[in-house]
């Protein structure tokens, strides 16, 4: 039997449309509806990256609301590259159709369009079904059903089992998601899963699906990027469910001990890759890329997050001799989703800015730097850092307030948990200061309440023995002037915390 084509190609002026065969007659209406997204009052922009990639929801005729990814004005290097290979949009389109044909739960891809000029890609867009009421895996995991009444463990366990079975099914089908991240899976209100962001998915044709090594590597990638999902126990449950029927050689199942050994192997691999990637991202702030602008002006070297306009930097340099008076308000705009207030201080500015992308990758609650203005060839200079919220207090000052309010126990439990997670991720401070951390009493969870503030004093990939961490905690207790019972409370919380990661996006 002849296979039905997965797509139909329709040319309309400069645009070439690829659509599902059953939607061929709707191309013209779809094109009219999606024309001029920026001026369409019913279109909603969800996200923009470096001014070239944007994500929208918009009505598309009688198809109703659709989800759109649009790429415009690609850099010349990318345009030349895409002249000889598929664009990211084409890759995701083709992969979406293939996974759907395989019966896998991918979001339904409706159409894609490309506009070329002189043989080079100028703009393209992808149209997917609108997943109403769905949220990303990260958002769903942060708001487990029943969370207001205490987390429903049964719901969590069922969900981790469902997620493990989905990943197992992908691997058994030869599908590997090379760029698995929290936004790669959408969750319905009932907990059903849908795959999205398929541009880096790959199908390997091999009997029995992926090889053992490919499975372990991909599971490490998932563990590395999904440590926000609950606790260590939840992630172990996920791996246990995945491996229950995973064959090794001629075996049809494996023992608990073998599953545990595989989980340890994956955890070590994931942590190594996570640490390596975090360090690699430290170079971003010293180069010109999609996140940071770097240039020379008036004898200074400037590295700035893309949300900080050049005219703002120029205004700061005019007042650079009196940084204590510099407070900058940058309103919400096309290049940033939230209002932000920046403050300035003289410090190891270049090093502090470098840590921002690394700490984002490590998912640490911290107050990020946005720009470093340094004399040419120097790391020391003026750091522009987001100002802490008005309710925040330096951690030592917050400890005194907690004593006055009779909440010292809760404060110390939260501090111990936060410090323990940081120690497990190899993040510490080279010097204790009164404002090393800021305390946010409005944090949704206690372990999110402490935000790393003095980035110039922070250190990455710190490796200490258990006894060395105990000594570091003793220094904290001494610095905070804790009473013996308070010191014991802090040590208990530090020792009991098993979580590997935070997830506090407030200041990202």
C-alpha positions, 0 to 999 in steps of 0.5 A: 500500500502506498504511504500517504504524504505527510505534507503538501507544499503550496507556494504563495508569492515569496512564501512557501507553505508546508501543510498537513494534507487535510489542511491544504484548502485552509492555507490562504485563510491561515496566511491571511490570519497570521499576516502582521502578527505585531499589529493583530490585537488578538495575537499575544506575544509570549516570549521574545529572544534576542529580537529574532525569535518570538513565540505567539498565540493567535487566531487562524481562521476556523482553526481557532487559536494556534501556537506560533514560533516565528524566526525573522532576520537570521544572522548572515552566518545562519542564513548561509548555513540554512541554504544547504541544510534544514532550518530549525523550523523545518527540522521541528516540523518534520520531526513533529509529523514523524512522531505523530505518524509513529503514534507518539504524543507530540503536539499536532503540527499544522503548518510551516512557512518559509520566505526566502530572498536571493535563495537565502532564508529571510523569515519562517514560522511554525504553526502548532495546535494551541494546547489550551490549559496546558502548562510546561512540565516545570510549572506543573511540577511547581504546583502539584495538585493539592499543594495548598493542602500539602503535596499529594504524594500519590499524585506525584508518584503516579506522575513520575511513573507516567513520565518514566513510561513516556521517556521509555516509550520514546527510547524504545522507538529510537527517539532521543531528545538531545535538548531536553528541558523543562519546556519540552513537555506540556502537561494537561490539567489531568496530567497527560503529557505532550511533546513540544520543542522537537527541533533537536529530536533525533530518530535512530533506526535500530532494533530494540530502540536506542542503545544502552549508552544512548539511553544512559546519556539521555537519561543523564540529560533529563536528570540534569535539566529536570532536577526541579521535579520534586525531590531526589526520591522523586527522581529515583522513582522515575529511574526505577520505573524506567528500568523495571523492564529495561533488558540487559543482554538476554535478561528481560528485567533487572534487579533492584541492585542493578537499577540502583547502580544505573541510577548512581551512574546517571546521577554522577554523569548528570552532575558532571555535565551540569557543572561543566555546562555551568562553567562553560556559560561563564564565558557568555558575559565576556562575549557578544552573543544573543544574551550579552552585548560587549563593547568599548566606550570612553575608555571602559569595557562594557559587558551588558545583558541585552535588557540594558540599553546602551544609552543607560550605560552611557548615562551611568558612565557620566556619573561613574565617580558617584556610584552610590547615587546611581539607581536605574529603573528600566521599564518593561519593554520589547527586550525584557518581560519585567520592570527592573531597578538596578543599583551600582557598586564598585566591586569585582564586576567582571567576575560577578557578571560572569556568574549570572548565566552559570547560576541561572543554569544551576537554578540557584536563587540569586539576585543577578548582575546585568552589566559590568563597566570596567577600565580596559583590561581590568576585572574591577569596576562598576557592577550594575545588579538588580536591586533586591525587593523592598521587603528583603533583608540582608541575612544577618539582619533578618536573623535578628528580626526572626529572633524578635518575632519568635520565628528563629526556628523556621528561619534557621530551618530554611537557611540550613536547607538553602545552604545544604543545597548550595553545598551539594551543587558546589556553590559557596561564598569565599567570604562571609559578609552581612549581605552575602545572602538576602532573605525574602520573607514572601518566598513561596517555599522556605528554601527559596527565601535565601538569595545569593547577593554578593556575586563578587564573593561567590565561588563555583564548583567548590569541592569539600569533604563532609567534615569541611562542609561542617566546618563551613557551617560552623563559621556561618553559625559563628558569623550569625552569633547563634546560640547553642540551640540555634546552632543545633537547629541550623546543623539539623536542617543542613544535614537533613536536606536531600534536595539537589536544586532550587527553583526560584525564578523571581529574579531571572 
